[in-house]
Amino acid sequence: LKPKGTGSVSPFVCRGCWGDRPRFVVATMIEAIMDWRLNIDKEFQGWILVFATVTAIFLFCLPCYCAGLSFDSARRFASWLQQRLPTFYLCIGVFNLGFIFFVVQWLPDWDFAQYLVALVQCTVGTLQHVLQCASSLVVIAAFCFAVAFKDRIAQLFGFDHKTIFRFKIRDLLTCLGPSRFQPIELSVWKVDDLASADPFSANNVFIEFFLGYNEPMRTRVHNNAGSGCLIKENMQLNFDEDDEEETLYIFVRNQKIVGHSELARAEILTERLKQMVRKAASYGEQLRFSEEFFGDPIALIPRGRLWLRAAPIRDEDYSQTLFQEMTQC
């Protein structure tokens, strides 16, 4: 199978010679990568290791980070990762190990053993400082927890409807003036389907209202009302329709010999209260205690129904603008 001529070379021999060349090229590339060094100061090398370590930790937290984003694609990706967490952590662990290895390898003043020692020392030092500041951290964590769940905590202790401090940061924008408040009138027609507080006596019903900076407003006590009664009372409150946290709390109570007990309650958020006020303003007629003026009743918790109407009031004391309040004594 050799070609003609004494000096000719077999094609099979040439293929064998060229077959070793890819291995030589790969070995040369690997040797060049391993021998390459980043020629910078030692101080900057330490910062590079810090950022590389933080990046590796961030990659481990990638499913949680993507789940907290508002993008649908990120949430779908997080859901896909959570179904494959063992595989994800195995792959990301191998990737982080190789990533940290090459970063340490390219830094001339560091090796992998020194990096591990520095990592352990940093971890131990951080834990020691955390233990020294444990009491302060507990106070800060408790404060953050109280702020984040203040509504739930207040509801648990039963004073979620009470306003302790009649001041908010947004009050500074209006120079503490009343221009942002709108007077409204609450009209109560009747209440029915109430639970019995005492099986041996009828309920002595009265209703209590809490809204923002207003003082608590109460109806008179209707003795021996039982499961329901006609209220037919009006009361006036100040209402800030731009305050989304201003909730109208309604408590139907039973008066006892000593104190009172709660029969039912309801909460009306700012948006719904605004709709009630605008709907009542559209009628533009004198109030009549009838179903056409009150509409659908408000469902009480745990049971009961309350017919309530909220209407705006035209008051000259509240017709001034913010500029007029600031320029008048």
Phi and psi restraints in degrees (value plus and minus 20) as a CYANA .aco file:
   2 LYS   PHI     -95.0   -55.0
   2 LYS   PSI     127.2   167.2
   3 PRO   PHI     -88.8   -48.8
   3 PRO   PSI     143.0   183.0
   4 LYS   PHI     -91.7   -51.7
   4 LYS   PSI     128.5   168.5
   5 GLY   PHI      84.2   124.2
   5 GLY   PSI     119.3   159.3
   6 THR   PHI     -94.4   -54.4
   6 THR   PSI     -47.9    -7.9
   7 GLY   PHI    -113.2   -73.2
   7 GLY   PSI     -14.4    25.6
   8 SER   PHI     -96.3   -56.3
   8 SER   PSI     134.1   174.1
   9 VAL   PHI    -132.1   -92.1
   9 VAL   PSI     118.1   158.1
  10 SER   PHI     -86.3   -46.3
  10 SER   PSI     119.0   159.0
  11 PRO   PHI     -84.5   -44.5
  11 PRO   PSI     -48.1    -8.1
  12 PHE   PHI     -87.5   -47.5
  12 PHE   PSI     -55.2   -15.2
  13 VAL   PHI     -87.0   -47.0
  13 VAL   PSI     -59.9   -19.9
  14 CYS   PHI     -84.5   -44.5
  14 CYS   PSI     -60.0   -20.0
  15 ARG   PHI     -83.5   -43.5
  15 ARG   PSI     -56.9   -16.9
  16 GLY   PHI     -86.3   -46.3
  16 GLY   PSI     -59.9   -19.9
  17 CYS   PHI     -84.8   -44.8
  17 CYS   PSI     -65.5   -25.5
  18 TRP   PHI     -91.1   -51.1
  18 TRP   PSI     -39.8     0.2
  19 GLY   PHI     -87.3   -47.3
  19 GLY   PSI     -46.0    -6.0
  20 ASP   PHI    -103.3   -63.3
  20 ASP   PSI     -32.5     7.5
  21 ARG   PHI     -88.4   -48.4
  21 ARG   PSI     -62.3   -22.3
  22 PRO   PHI     -79.2   -39.2
  22 PRO   PSI     -58.0   -18.0
  23 ARG   PHI     -84.9   -44.9
  23 ARG   PSI     -59.0   -19.0
  24 PHE   PHI     -85.5   -45.5
  24 PHE   PSI     -60.9   -20.9
  25 VAL   PHI     -85.4   -45.4
  25 VAL   PSI     -63.1   -23.1
  26 VAL   PHI     -84.2   -44.2
  26 VAL   PSI     -63.6   -23.6
  27 ALA   PHI     -82.9   -42.9
  27 ALA   PSI     -58.3   -18.3
  28 THR   PHI     -85.9   -45.9
  28 THR   PSI     -61.6   -21.6
  29 MET   PHI     -84.0   -44.0
  29 MET   PSI     -64.0   -24.0
  30 ILE   PHI     -82.9   -42.9
  30 ILE   PSI     -62.3   -22.3
  31 GLU   PHI     -84.9   -44.9
  31 GLU   PSI     -57.6   -17.6
  32 ALA   PHI     -87.1   -47.1
  32 ALA   PSI     -59.2   -19.2
  33 ILE   PHI     -86.6   -46.6
  33 ILE   PSI     -62.4   -22.4
  34 MET   PHI     -91.0   -51.0
  34 MET   PSI     -50.4   -10.4
  35 ASP   PHI    -108.0   -68.0
  35 ASP   PSI     -29.5    10.5
  36 TRP   PHI     -91.6   -51.6
  36 TRP   PSI     121.3   161.3
  37 ARG   PHI    -152.5  -112.5
  37 ARG   PSI     127.4   167.4
  38 LEU   PHI    -112.8   -72.8
  38 LEU   PSI      92.0   132.0
  39 ASN   PHI    -109.4   -69.4
  39 ASN   PSI      63.7   103.7
  40 ILE   PHI    -157.6  -117.6
  40 ILE   PSI     152.5   192.5
  41 ASP   PHI     -84.7   -44.7
  41 ASP   PSI     135.6   175.6
  42 LYS   PHI     -84.4   -44.4
  42 LYS   PSI     -54.0   -14.0
  43 GLU   PHI     -82.2   -42.2
  43 GLU   PSI     -63.5   -23.5
  44 PHE   PHI     -89.3   -49.3
  44 PHE   PSI     -50.2   -10.2
  45 GLN   PHI     -81.6   -41.6
  45 GLN   PSI     -60.3   -20.3
  46 GLY   PHI     -82.8   -42.8
  46 GLY   PSI     -60.5   -20.5
  47 TRP   PHI     -86.2   -46.2
  47 TRP   PSI     -55.4   -15.4
  48 ILE   PHI     -82.3   -42.3
  48 ILE   PSI     -61.2   -21.2
  49 LEU   PHI     -85.1   -45.1
  49 LEU   PSI     -58.0   -18.0
  50 VAL   PHI     -81.7   -41.7
  50 VAL   PSI     -68.6   -28.6
  51 PHE   PHI     -85.7   -45.7
  51 PHE   PSI     -55.7   -15.7
  52 ALA   PHI     -85.4   -45.4
  52 ALA   PSI     -59.5   -19.5
  53 THR   PHI     -87.1   -47.1
  53 THR   PSI     -62.5   -22.5
  54 VAL   PHI     -83.5   -43.5
  54 VAL   PSI     -58.7   -18.7
  55 THR   PHI     -83.5   -43.5
  55 THR   PSI     -61.2   -21.2
  56 ALA   PHI     -83.8   -43.8
  56 ALA   PSI     -60.7   -20.7
  57 ILE   PHI     -86.5   -46.5
  57 ILE   PSI     -59.7   -19.7
  58 PHE   PHI     -82.1   -42.1
  58 PHE   PSI     -59.2   -19.2
  59 LEU   PHI     -84.0   -44.0
  59 LEU   PSI     -51.8   -11.8
  60 PHE   PHI     -87.9   -47.9
  60 PHE   PSI     -50.3   -10.3
  61 CYS   PHI    -113.3   -73.3
  61 CYS   PSI      -7.2    32.8
  62 LEU   PHI     -79.7   -39.7
  62 LEU   PSI     -61.4   -21.4
  63 PRO   PHI     -80.7   -40.7
  63 PRO   PSI     -62.2   -22.2
  64 CYS   PHI     -86.9   -46.9
  64 CYS   PSI     -59.0   -19.0
  65 TYR   PHI     -84.8   -44.8
  65 TYR   PSI     -65.2   -25.2
  66 CYS   PHI     -87.0   -47.0
  66 CYS   PSI     -53.6   -13.6
  67 ALA   PHI     -87.1   -47.1
  67 ALA   PSI     -46.5    -6.5
  68 GLY   PHI    -107.1   -67.1
  68 GLY   PSI     -25.3    14.7
  69 LEU   PHI     -98.6   -58.6
  69 LEU   PSI     138.2   178.2
  70 SER   PHI    -108.7   -68.7
  70 SER   PSI     -25.4    14.6
  71 PHE   PHI    -100.8   -60.8
  71 PHE   PSI     115.4   155.4
  72 ASP   PHI     -83.6   -43.6
  72 ASP   PSI     -58.5   -18.5
  73 SER   PHI     -84.1   -44.1
  73 SER   PSI     -59.6   -19.6
  74 ALA   PHI     -86.0   -46.0
  74 ALA   PSI     -60.2   -20.2
  75 ARG   PHI     -88.0   -48.0
  75 ARG   PSI     -58.2   -18.2
  76 ARG   PHI     -85.1   -45.1
  76 ARG   PSI     -59.4   -19.4
  77 PHE   PHI     -84.2   -44.2
  77 PHE   PSI     -60.3   -20.3
  78 ALA   PHI     -84.5   -44.5
  78 ALA   PSI     -60.4   -20.4
  79 SER   PHI     -84.4   -44.4
  79 SER   PSI     -58.6   -18.6
  80 TRP   PHI     -85.5   -45.5
  80 TRP   PSI     -58.9   -18.9
  81 LEU   PHI     -88.0   -48.0
  81 LEU   PSI     -59.4   -19.4
  82 GLN   PHI     -85.6   -45.6
  82 GLN   PSI     -43.6    -3.6
  83 GLN   PHI     -99.4   -59.4
  83 GLN   PSI     -30.8     9.2
  84 ARG   PHI    -153.3  -113.3
  84 ARG   PSI      21.3    61.3
  85 LEU   PHI     -81.9   -41.9
  85 LEU   PSI     -65.5   -25.5
  86 PRO   PHI     -77.3   -37.3
  86 PRO   PSI     -65.7   -25.7
  87 THR   PHI     -85.0   -45.0
  87 THR   PSI     -60.1   -20.1
  88 PHE   PHI     -82.1   -42.1
  88 PHE   PSI     -68.2   -28.2
  89 TYR   PHI     -88.4   -48.4
  89 TYR   PSI     -50.6   -10.6
  90 LEU   PHI     -86.7   -46.7
  90 LEU   PSI     -66.9   -26.9
  91 CYS   PHI     -86.9   -46.9
  91 CYS   PSI     -62.4   -22.4
  92 ILE   PHI     -91.2   -51.2
  92 ILE   PSI     -48.8    -8.8
  93 GLY   PHI     -87.2   -47.2
  93 GLY   PSI     -63.2   -23.2
  94 VAL   PHI     -84.5   -44.5
  94 VAL   PSI     -61.3   -21.3
  95 PHE   PHI     -84.2   -44.2
  95 PHE   PSI     -64.8   -24.8
  96 ASN   PHI     -84.4   -44.4
  96 ASN   PSI     -57.3   -17.3
  97 LEU   PHI     -83.5   -43.5
  97 LEU   PSI     -65.2   -25.2
  98 GLY   PHI     -87.5   -47.5
  98 GLY   PSI     -57.9   -17.9
  99 PHE   PHI     -82.7   -42.7
  99 PHE   PSI     -68.7   -28.7
 100 ILE   PHI     -86.3   -46.3
 100 ILE   PSI     -57.4   -17.4
 101 PHE   PHI     -81.4   -41.4
 101 PHE   PSI     -66.4   -26.4
 102 PHE   PHI     -89.8   -49.8
 102 PHE   PSI     -55.8   -15.8
 103 VAL   PHI     -82.8   -42.8
 103 VAL   PSI     -64.7   -24.7
 104 VAL   PHI     -86.7   -46.7
 104 VAL   PSI     -57.4   -17.4
 105 GLN   PHI     -84.9   -44.9
 105 GLN   PSI     -54.0   -14.0
 106 TRP   PHI    -103.4   -63.4
 106 TRP   PSI     -29.4    10.6
 107 LEU   PHI    -111.0   -71.0
 107 LEU   PSI     100.2   140.2
 108 PRO   PHI     -87.9   -47.9
 108 PRO   PSI     -46.7    -6.7
 109 ASP   PHI    -119.1   -79.1
 109 ASP   PSI      -9.0    31.0
 110 TRP   PHI    -151.5  -111.5
 110 TRP   PSI     130.9   170.9
 111 ASP   PHI    -153.1  -113.1
 111 ASP   PSI     153.4   193.4
 112 PHE   PHI     -85.6   -45.6
 112 PHE   PSI     -55.3   -15.3
 113 ALA   PHI     -85.6   -45.6
 113 ALA   PSI     -62.4   -22.4
 114 GLN   PHI     -83.9   -43.9
 114 GLN   PSI     -57.6   -17.6
 115 TYR   PHI     -83.9   -43.9
 115 TYR   PSI     -63.5   -23.5
 116 LEU   PHI     -83.9   -43.9
 116 LEU   PSI     -61.4   -21.4
 117 VAL   PHI     -82.7   -42.7
 117 VAL   PSI     -64.5   -24.5
 118 ALA   PHI     -84.3   -44.3
 118 ALA   PSI     -57.1   -17.1
 119 LEU   PHI     -85.8   -45.8
 119 LEU   PSI     -62.5   -22.5
 120 VAL   PHI     -85.7   -45.7
 120 VAL   PSI     -63.0   -23.0
 121 GLN   PHI     -82.8   -42.8
 121 GLN   PSI     -60.9   -20.9
 122 CYS   PHI     -84.8   -44.8
 122 CYS   PSI     -61.4   -21.4
 123 THR   PHI     -84.5   -44.5
 123 THR   PSI     -65.5   -25.5
 124 VAL   PHI     -84.2   -44.2
 124 VAL   PSI     -62.6   -22.6
 125 GLY   PHI     -83.5   -43.5
 125 GLY   PSI     -59.6   -19.6
 126 THR   PHI     -84.4   -44.4
 126 THR   PSI     -62.6   -22.6
 127 LEU   PHI     -84.1   -44.1
 127 LEU   PSI     -58.5   -18.5
 128 GLN   PHI     -83.4   -43.4
 128 GLN   PSI     -63.6   -23.6
 129 HIS   PHI     -86.8   -46.8
 129 HIS   PSI     -55.2   -15.2
 130 VAL   PHI     -85.3   -45.3
 130 VAL   PSI     -61.6   -21.6
 131 LEU   PHI     -85.7   -45.7
 131 LEU   PSI     -56.2   -16.2
 132 GLN   PHI     -86.9   -46.9
 132 GLN   PSI     -52.7   -12.7
 133 CYS   PHI    -122.8   -82.8
 133 CYS   PSI       0.4    40.4
 134 ALA   PHI     -81.5   -41.5
 134 ALA   PSI     -62.6   -22.6
 135 SER   PHI     -82.9   -42.9
 135 SER   PSI     -62.8   -22.8
 136 SER   PHI     -85.7   -45.7
 136 SER   PSI     -59.4   -19.4
 137 LEU   PHI     -85.0   -45.0
 137 LEU   PSI     -57.1   -17.1
 138 VAL   PHI     -84.7   -44.7
 138 VAL   PSI     -61.1   -21.1
 139 VAL   PHI     -83.9   -43.9
 139 VAL   PSI     -63.4   -23.4
 140 ILE   PHI     -84.5   -44.5
 140 ILE   PSI     -63.2   -23.2
 141 ALA   PHI     -83.6   -43.6
 141 ALA   PSI     -61.0   -21.0
 142 ALA   PHI     -84.9   -44.9
 142 ALA   PSI     -58.9   -18.9
 143 PHE   PHI     -84.7   -44.7
 143 PHE   PSI     -65.6   -25.6
 144 CYS   PHI     -82.2   -42.2
 144 CYS   PSI     -59.6   -19.6
 145 PHE   PHI     -84.7   -44.7
 145 PHE   PSI     -62.2   -22.2
 146 ALA   PHI     -85.5   -45.5
 146 ALA   PSI     -59.0   -19.0
 147 VAL   PHI     -89.3   -49.3
 147 VAL   PSI     -60.4   -20.4
 148 ALA   PHI     -89.7   -49.7
 148 ALA   PSI     -55.0   -15.0
 149 PHE   PHI    -137.5   -97.5
 149 PHE   PSI      13.9    53.9
 150 LYS   PHI     -83.0   -43.0
 150 LYS   PSI     -56.7   -16.7
 151 ASP   PHI     -87.2   -47.2
 151 ASP   PSI     -62.6   -22.6
 152 ARG   PHI     -86.5   -46.5
 152 ARG   PSI     -60.6   -20.6
 153 ILE   PHI     -85.4   -45.4
 153 ILE   PSI     -62.8   -22.8
 154 ALA   PHI     -83.4   -43.4
 154 ALA   PSI     -58.5   -18.5
 155 GLN   PHI     -88.0   -48.0
 155 GLN   PSI     -54.9   -14.9
 156 LEU   PHI     -84.2   -44.2
 156 LEU   PSI     -59.9   -19.9
 157 PHE   PHI    -109.9   -69.9
 157 PHE   PSI     -22.6    17.4
 158 GLY   PHI      64.3   104.3
 158 GLY   PSI      -3.4    36.6
 159 PHE   PHI    -144.2  -104.2
 159 PHE   PSI      11.4    51.4
 160 ASP   PHI     -88.3   -48.3
 160 ASP   PSI     -43.4    -3.4
 161 HIS   PHI    -109.4   -69.4
 161 HIS   PSI     -27.0    13.0
 162 LYS   PHI    -115.6   -75.6
 162 LYS   PSI     121.1   161.1
 163 THR   PHI    -121.7   -81.7
 163 THR   PSI      90.2   130.2
 164 ILE   PHI    -103.5   -63.5
 164 ILE   PSI     -68.9   -28.9
 165 PHE   PHI    -129.4   -89.4
 165 PHE   PSI      97.3   137.3
 166 ARG   PHI    -109.9   -69.9
 166 ARG   PSI      41.3    81.3
 167 PHE   PHI    -179.0  -139.0
 167 PHE   PSI     118.2   158.2
 168 LYS   PHI    -154.6  -114.6
 168 LYS   PSI     141.5   181.5
 169 ILE   PHI     -81.3   -41.3
 169 ILE   PSI     -55.0   -15.0
 170 ARG   PHI     -87.6   -47.6
 170 ARG   PSI     -36.3     3.7
 171 ASP   PHI     -85.5   -45.5
 171 ASP   PSI     -46.3    -6.3
 172 LEU   PHI     -86.1   -46.1
 172 LEU   PSI     -47.0    -7.0
 173 LEU   PHI     -90.5   -50.5
 173 LEU   PSI     -42.5    -2.5
 174 THR   PHI    -128.6   -88.6
 174 THR   PSI      -6.7    33.3
 175 CYS   PHI      36.6    76.6
 175 CYS   PSI      16.3    56.3
 176 LEU   PHI      40.2    80.2
 176 LEU   PSI       3.8    43.8
 177 GLY   PHI    -108.6   -68.6
 177 GLY   PSI     140.7   180.7
 178 PRO   PHI    -107.6   -67.6
 178 PRO   PSI      -8.9    31.1
 179 SER   PHI     -85.7   -45.7
 179 SER   PSI     -44.8    -4.8
 180 ARG   PHI    -103.6   -63.6
 180 ARG   PSI     -27.7    12.3
 181 PHE   PHI    -112.4   -72.4
 181 PHE   PSI     124.1   164.1
 182 GLN   PHI    -140.9  -100.9
 182 GLN   PSI     105.8   145.8
 183 PRO   PHI     -93.5   -53.5
 183 PRO   PSI     112.9   152.9
 184 ILE   PHI    -149.6  -109.6
 184 ILE   PSI     140.3   180.3
 185 GLU   PHI    -139.5   -99.5
 185 GLU   PSI     104.4   144.4
 186 LEU   PHI    -116.0   -76.0
 186 LEU   PSI     106.8   146.8
 187 SER   PHI    -136.7   -96.7
 187 SER   PSI     105.7   145.7
 188 VAL   PHI    -130.1   -90.1
 188 VAL   PSI     102.6   142.6
 189 TRP   PHI    -110.3   -70.3
 189 TRP   PSI     -81.2   -41.2
 190 LYS   PHI    -179.4  -139.4
 190 LYS   PSI     149.0   189.0
 191 VAL   PHI    -160.7  -120.7
 191 VAL   PSI     121.7   161.7
 192 ASP   PHI    -170.1  -130.1
 192 ASP   PSI     157.0   197.0
 193 ASP   PHI      39.5    79.5
 193 ASP   PSI      19.2    59.2
 194 LEU   PHI    -106.6   -66.6
 194 LEU   PSI     131.9   171.9
 195 ALA   PHI     -96.9   -56.9
 195 ALA   PSI     138.3   178.3
 196 SER   PHI    -108.5   -68.5
 196 SER   PSI     108.3   148.3
 197 ALA   PHI     -97.6   -57.6
 197 ALA   PSI     -51.2   -11.2
 198 ASP   PHI    -159.0  -119.0
 198 ASP   PSI     102.7   142.7
 199 PRO   PHI     -87.2   -47.2
 199 PRO   PSI     -32.5     7.5
 200 PHE   PHI    -126.0   -86.0
 200 PHE   PSI     -17.7    22.3
 201 SER   PHI    -171.5  -131.5
 201 SER   PSI     135.4   175.4
 202 ALA   PHI     -99.1   -59.1
 202 ALA   PSI     137.5   177.5
 203 ASN   PHI     -92.8   -52.8
 203 ASN   PSI     119.2   159.2
 204 ASN   PHI    -122.7   -82.7
 204 ASN   PSI      75.7   115.7
 205 VAL   PHI    -110.8   -70.8
 205 VAL   PSI     114.3   154.3
 206 PHE   PHI    -164.4  -124.4
 206 PHE   PSI     139.4   179.4
 207 ILE   PHI    -140.1  -100.1
 207 ILE   PSI     119.8   159.8
 208 GLU   PHI    -144.0  -104.0
 208 GLU   PSI     118.4   158.4
 209 PHE   PHI    -142.7  -102.7
 209 PHE   PSI     118.7   158.7
 210 PHE   PHI    -150.0  -110.0
 210 PHE   PSI     108.0   148.0
 211 LEU   PHI    -168.1  -128.1
 211 LEU   PSI      90.2   130.2
 212 GLY   PHI      34.1    74.1
 212 GLY   PSI    -148.5  -108.5
 213 TYR   PHI    -101.3   -61.3
 213 TYR   PSI     -24.2    15.8
 214 ASN   PHI     -90.0   -50.0
 214 ASN   PSI     131.9   171.9
 215 GLU   PHI     -92.2   -52.2
 215 GLU   PSI     133.5   173.5
 216 PRO   PHI     -78.9   -38.9
 216 PRO   PSI     115.5   155.5
 217 MET   PHI    -133.0   -93.0
 217 MET   PSI     117.1   157.1
 218 ARG   PHI    -151.4  -111.4
 218 ARG   PSI     128.3   168.3
 219 THR   PHI    -105.6   -65.6
 219 THR   PSI     152.2   192.2
 220 ARG   PHI     -95.0   -55.0
 220 ARG   PSI     142.0   182.0
 221 VAL   PHI    -101.8   -61.8
 221 VAL   PSI     108.7   148.7
 222 HIS   PHI    -121.5   -81.5
 222 HIS   PSI      82.4   122.4
 223 ASN   PHI     -91.6   -51.6
 223 ASN   PSI     124.1   164.1
 224 ASN   PHI      32.6    72.6
 224 ASN   PSI      21.3    61.3
 225 ALA   PHI     -97.2   -57.2
 225 ALA   PSI     -46.8    -6.8
 226 GLY   PHI      55.0    95.0
 226 GLY   PSI    -152.5  -112.5
 227 SER   PHI    -106.3   -66.3
 227 SER   PSI     -25.6    14.4
 228 GLY   PHI    -194.8  -154.8
 228 GLY   PSI     142.5   182.5
 229 CYS   PHI    -185.0  -145.0
 229 CYS   PSI     145.9   185.9
 230 LEU   PHI    -106.7   -66.7
 230 LEU   PSI     110.0   150.0
 231 ILE   PHI    -118.0   -78.0
 231 ILE   PSI     -78.9   -38.9
 232 LYS   PHI      31.2    71.2
 232 LYS   PSI      39.1    79.1
 233 GLU   PHI    -154.0  -114.0
 233 GLU   PSI     132.2   172.2
 234 ASN   PHI    -141.0  -101.0
 234 ASN   PSI     129.4   169.4
 235 MET   PHI    -170.8  -130.8
 235 MET   PSI     129.9   169.9
 236 GLN   PHI    -132.9   -92.9
 236 GLN   PSI     119.6   159.6
 237 LEU   PHI    -157.3  -117.3
 237 LEU   PSI     140.9   180.9
 238 ASN   PHI    -115.0   -75.0
 238 ASN   PSI     114.4   154.4
 239 PHE   PHI    -152.2  -112.2
 239 PHE   PSI     107.5   147.5
 240 ASP   PHI    -123.7   -83.7
 240 ASP   PSI      83.4   123.4
 241 GLU   PHI     -93.9   -53.9
 241 GLU   PSI     -33.5     6.5
 242 ASP   PHI    -111.5   -71.5
 242 ASP   PSI     -24.2    15.8
 243 ASP   PHI    -114.1   -74.1
 243 ASP   PSI      87.1   127.1
 244 GLU   PHI     -91.3   -51.3
 244 GLU   PSI     -36.2     3.8
 245 GLU   PHI    -113.1   -73.1
 245 GLU   PSI     -18.7    21.3
 246 GLU   PHI    -106.1   -66.1
 246 GLU   PSI      83.8   123.8
 247 THR   PHI    -130.2   -90.2
 247 THR   PSI     118.2   158.2
 248 LEU   PHI    -109.5   -69.5
 248 LEU   PSI      95.2   135.2
 249 TYR   PHI    -118.9   -78.9
 249 TYR   PSI     110.2   150.2
 250 ILE   PHI    -140.5  -100.5
 250 ILE   PSI     107.1   147.1
 251 PHE   PHI    -145.5  -105.5
 251 PHE   PSI     103.7   143.7
 252 VAL   PHI    -117.1   -77.1
 252 VAL   PSI      98.1   138.1
 253 ARG   PHI    -140.1  -100.1
 253 ARG   PSI     142.8   182.8
 254 ASN   PHI    -137.4   -97.4
 254 ASN   PSI     101.5   141.5
 255 GLN   PHI     -99.5   -59.5
 255 GLN   PSI     111.7   151.7
 256 LYS   PHI    -134.2   -94.2
 256 LYS   PSI    -199.7  -159.7
 257 ILE   PHI     -82.3   -42.3
 257 ILE   PSI     -60.5   -20.5
 258 VAL   PHI    -144.1  -104.1
 258 VAL   PSI      92.2   132.2
 259 GLY   PHI      57.2    97.2
 259 GLY   PSI    -174.6  -134.6
 260 HIS   PHI    -172.3  -132.3
 260 HIS   PSI     145.8   185.8
 261 SER   PHI    -148.3  -108.3
 261 SER   PSI     138.4   178.4
 262 GLU   PHI    -113.0   -73.0
 262 GLU   PSI     108.5   148.5
 263 LEU   PHI    -114.5   -74.5
 263 LEU   PSI     -62.7   -22.7
 264 ALA   PHI    -181.4  -141.4
 264 ALA   PSI     145.8   185.8
 265 ARG   PHI    -169.5  -129.5
 265 ARG   PSI     144.1   184.1
 266 ALA   PHI    -175.3  -135.3
 266 ALA   PSI     135.8   175.8
 267 GLU   PHI    -148.4  -108.4
 267 GLU   PSI     110.5   150.5
 268 ILE   PHI    -136.2   -96.2
 268 ILE   PSI      95.4   135.4
 269 LEU   PHI     -93.2   -53.2
 269 LEU   PSI     147.5   187.5
 270 THR   PHI     -79.2   -39.2
 270 THR   PSI     -64.0   -24.0
 271 GLU   PHI     -82.9   -42.9
 271 GLU   PSI     -63.2   -23.2
 272 ARG   PHI     -88.6   -48.6
 272 ARG   PSI     -57.9   -17.9
 273 LEU   PHI     -84.9   -44.9
 273 LEU   PSI     -58.2   -18.2
 274 LYS   PHI     -82.0   -42.0
 274 LYS   PSI     -60.7   -20.7
 275 GLN   PHI     -84.0   -44.0
 275 GLN   PSI     -58.8   -18.8
 276 MET   PHI     -84.6   -44.6
 276 MET   PSI     -61.0   -21.0
 277 VAL   PHI     -86.3   -46.3
 277 VAL   PSI     -64.2   -24.2
 278 ARG   PHI     -86.8   -46.8
 278 ARG   PSI     -56.7   -16.7
 279 LYS   PHI     -86.3   -46.3
 279 LYS   PSI     -61.2   -21.2
 280 ALA   PHI     -87.8   -47.8
 280 ALA   PSI     -54.9   -14.9
 281 ALA   PHI     -87.3   -47.3
 281 ALA   PSI     -48.4    -8.4
 282 SER   PHI     -90.5   -50.5
 282 SER   PSI     -44.6    -4.6
 283 TYR   PHI     -89.6   -49.6
 283 TYR   PSI     -68.1   -28.1
 284 GLY   PHI      44.0    84.0
 284 GLY   PSI       9.6    49.6
 285 GLU   PHI    -144.1  -104.1
 285 GLU   PSI     145.7   185.7
 286 GLN   PHI     -89.7   -49.7
 286 GLN   PSI     123.4   163.4
 287 LEU   PHI     -85.7   -45.7
 287 LEU   PSI     115.7   155.7
 288 ARG   PHI    -151.8  -111.8
 288 ARG   PSI     116.1   156.1
 289 PHE   PHI    -100.1   -60.1
 289 PHE   PSI      64.6   104.6
 290 SER   PHI    -166.7  -126.7
 290 SER   PSI     147.0   187.0
 291 GLU   PHI     -88.5   -48.5
 291 GLU   PSI     -49.2    -9.2
 292 GLU   PHI     -88.3   -48.3
 292 GLU   PSI     -45.5    -5.5
 293 PHE   PHI    -108.3   -68.3
 293 PHE   PSI     -47.4    -7.4
 294 PHE   PHI    -121.1   -81.1
 294 PHE   PSI     -43.9    -3.9
 295 GLY   PHI      48.5    88.5
 295 GLY   PSI    -166.7  -126.7
 296 ASP   PHI     -92.5   -52.5
 296 ASP   PSI     122.4   162.4
 297 PRO   PHI     -94.8   -54.8
 297 PRO   PSI     143.3   183.3
 298 ILE   PHI    -112.0   -72.0
 298 ILE   PSI     108.0   148.0
 299 ALA   PHI     -95.2   -55.2
 299 ALA   PSI     111.5   151.5
 300 LEU   PHI    -119.6   -79.6
 300 LEU   PSI     138.6   178.6
 301 ILE   PHI    -135.9   -95.9
 301 ILE   PSI     107.6   147.6
 302 PRO   PHI    -103.9   -63.9
 302 PRO   PSI     -40.6    -0.6
 303 ARG   PHI    -177.1  -137.1
 303 ARG   PSI     138.5   178.5
 304 GLY   PHI     103.6   143.6
 304 GLY   PSI     144.4   184.4
 305 ARG   PHI    -156.7  -116.7
 305 ARG   PSI     123.4   163.4
 306 LEU   PHI    -152.3  -112.3
 306 LEU   PSI     110.3   150.3
 307 TRP   PHI    -117.5   -77.5
 307 TRP   PSI      94.0   134.0
 308 LEU   PHI    -151.9  -111.9
 308 LEU   PSI     122.9   162.9
 309 ARG   PHI    -152.6  -112.6
 309 ARG   PSI     115.5   155.5
 310 ALA   PHI    -139.9   -99.9
 310 ALA   PSI     105.3   145.3
 311 ALA   PHI    -152.2  -112.2
 311 ALA   PSI     127.7   167.7
 312 PRO   PHI     -94.4   -54.4
 312 PRO   PSI     136.7   176.7
 313 ILE   PHI    -144.7  -104.7
 313 ILE   PSI     116.3   156.3
 314 ARG   PHI    -110.7   -70.7
 314 ARG   PSI      92.8   132.8
 315 ASP   PHI    -149.1  -109.1
 315 ASP   PSI     107.0   147.0
 316 GLU   PHI     -85.2   -45.2
 316 GLU   PSI     -48.1    -8.1
 317 ASP   PHI     -85.7   -45.7
 317 ASP   PSI     -41.7    -1.7
 318 TYR   PHI    -129.8   -89.8
 318 TYR   PSI      -8.2    31.8
 319 SER   PHI    -111.0   -71.0
 319 SER   PSI     -24.8    15.2
 320 GLN   PHI     -95.6   -55.6
 320 GLN   PSI     130.0   170.0
 321 THR   PHI    -108.2   -68.2
 321 THR   PSI     150.6   190.6
 322 LEU   PHI     -83.1   -43.1
 322 LEU   PSI     -57.3   -17.3
 323 PHE   PHI     -85.2   -45.2
 323 PHE   PSI     -59.0   -19.0
 324 GLN   PHI     -86.6   -46.6
 324 GLN   PSI     -56.5   -16.5
 325 GLU   PHI     -87.0   -47.0
 325 GLU   PSI     -56.8   -16.8
 326 MET   PHI     -96.2   -56.2
 326 MET   PSI     -43.1    -3.1
 327 THR   PHI    -119.7   -79.7
 327 THR   PSI     -23.4    16.6
 328 GLN   PHI    -132.3   -92.3
 328 GLN   PSI     126.8   166.8
